[in-house]
Amino acid sequence: MRLSLKIVGAQGQGVNSVGEMCAKGLKRSGYCVFGYREYMSLIKGGHSSYQLDVSAQPVRSSTTQVDVVVTFNHHGIGKNLRDLRKGGILLHQTPQWKFKRPEDQAYVTEQGIRVIELPTEAILQKLKAKPILGNVLITAVVWSLLGQKEEQLRELVREQFGHKKDLLELNFACISEGFAVKEQIASGLSLPLPQPDPTWKDHLLLTGSQAMGLGVIHAGCRLYAGYPMTPSSPLLTFIANMQNETGMVVKQAEDEITAAQMTVGAMHMGTRAVTATAGGGFDLMTETLSLTGITETPAVFIVAQRPGPGTALPTWTAQGDLLMAIGSGHGEFTRLVMAASDAQDAFDLLPEAFNYAEEYQIPVIVLTDKQLAEALFTQQPFDQARAKLKRGRLVTEPASLKKLRSSDRYDPAAPDGISPRWLPGSEAAVYCAQGDEHSGDGSDSEDAENACLQVEKRMKKGVALKAALPEPLFTGPKEPETLVVSWGSNRGVLQDVLESDELKGKNIGYLHFQYLWPLKTELFEALAAKARKIVLVECTYEGQFSSLLLRATGRAVSRKILKYDGRPFFYDELKMALLSALSS
């Protein structure tokens, strides 16, 4: 059982603050909360929403139909009326509102929707409060509808405004008025929540960007260089806000090219560093990416995906940068492409990204997307002891440094193509790190035989890397009739859908890929050989991951469930699509 609540209005009206306060309070009351944001690429104006799906059971996705719509303006009444399911509640603040379109009034009547007008302006005038305090008033009405206690909301507000006594008292007055007016305008009306589960109280409540930022910190990263670009900007903001606590150097560069070069320069000097951007910014970074390939410098790039091409839909979600991540840069060299799926992945995969980068002396590209970056997760506390620091063949011991020769750095005879690596300034032999093709010590060489040996050296790393990567994650029967394949932020909604009453118990296996290139396919091929149908779920037009599977195995995906409108898959729509795929 889940309850869905959607707050809508213009950007700048406080839509997010109501959603975030309700989410925090409900989590503390013993509920699992999943939050989803929609907003236009405007600082103010436009139309935005903050949706919460709440349950006592795990909930990892949003629904298209909700139980309550709370709208800050009249635009939300028209735009979001049909988001309400049968018996839903529309709470608005537009005085003397009447539906102008007959079909809207008919929908309200047919669906049994309760339309409630909240006299926000009159209440604020009575309290002599500014319009911004309307957010707390609205939160109080919603909180009362949810059957939660007034003191719980007071405690949340006290945490935020306790240092401002006058403002705190005014907020408390708004809370009291909100509970009182709810009884006046909606007496006896309530939103049924399931019995709470106290175990959720000890969980974290955080966004995917915050989880990834904690993963970056946990990995031992000491420098973050970036340039703001949605949806990577929340990661930059979070890490910058943590700068005083972590001692990390955080640099907002003048552009993405500089951010990439600062990151690679720091990694060349032995400092763990990272940069993050969106697809358009990564386009600018790819020359530097190629430089890491030939200089064999470890590097970590985070790419937060959004729709393209061009600026396209800058504040919405997509997975269309997969093939770009795998094929970006010029020439041939080994790289690792991985994708985070949820808050747990966002934390766990970042230490692994740095480890693989240093062990194999390659660039690692970590894919996320707007959905993961800005979704709100109820997350079990992270295991901070599991991650290991692996720096590969980095030589730091003085006696070993003195034994090194300049030609060791790019020696084509190195096992698995991985040479010893030592830092500039070490008491060791000198080598040249440069973008021209080179011999073992890094000096220029255009000799044909050497060129072949160096290309082969760099590509051998891919063979060793692929062998070391873990298999994709699999849940379901060992011989599934239908095999569902996906990657990235689709994981949460697929987990919810496959646990639904309609699909639970069916012979469906779910294979989820975290490591996308090099692609390990042994488990996929074993499962696909037994399955009658293979279904790909992906937020692209072409089904890009299916082309990788075809390239690697020669096996085509028989059915694709694709979405490319800038929105993620919603629970109810994906359930219907998957049921349709099973029956066809």
Buried (B, 14 or more C-beta within 10 A) or exposed (E): EBBBBBBBBBBEBBBBBBBBBBBBBBBBBBBBBBBBBBBBBEEEEBBBBBBBBBBBEEBBBBBBBBBBBBBBBEBBBEBBBBBBBEEBBBBBBBEEBEBEEEEBEEBBEEBEBBBBBBBBEEBBEEBEBEEEBBBBBBBBBBBBBBEBEBEEBBEBBBEBBEEEEEBBEBBBBBBBBBBBBBEEBBEEEEBEBBEBEEEBEEBBBBBBBBBBBBBBBBBBBBBBBBBBBBBBBBBBBBBBEBEEEBEBBBBEBEEBBBBBBBBBBBBBEBBBBBBBBBBBBBBBBBBBBBBBBBBBBBBBBBBBBBBBEEEBBBBBBBBBBBBBBBEBBEEEBBBBBBBBBBBBBBBBBBBBBBBBBBBBBBBBBBBBBBBBBBBBBBBEEBEEEEBEEBBBBBBEEEEEBEEBEBBBBBBBEBEBBBBBBBBEEBEBBEBBBEEEBBBBBBBEBEEEEBBEBBBEBBEBBBEBBBEEBEBBBBBBEEEBBBBBBBBBBBBBBBBBBBEBEEBEEBEBBBBBBBBBBBBBBEBBEEBBEEBEBBBBBBBBEBBBBBBBBEEBBEBEBBBBBBBBEBBBBBBBBBBBBBBEBBEE
